[in-house]
Amino acid sequence: MFEIFYTVGRGYWWHLKAGNAEVLCHSEMYASKQGAQNGIDAVKRIAPGAPVYDRT
């Protein structure tokens, strides 16, 4: 699930959480809530087809 947060003077950001509530990733800071939502929408659109590169 995605969660949107707000901090006064800094802006909005989001977390992507797993089913066990562990934070998988977080976003950059956005000036507006709509910007944060647009970031979530972009991840939802791009992530299903994102390749995985093993750099080990």
Buried (B, 14 or more C-beta within 10 A) or exposed (E): EBEBBEEEEEBBBBBBBEEEEEEEEEBEEBEEEEBBBEBBEEBEEEEEEEEEEEEE
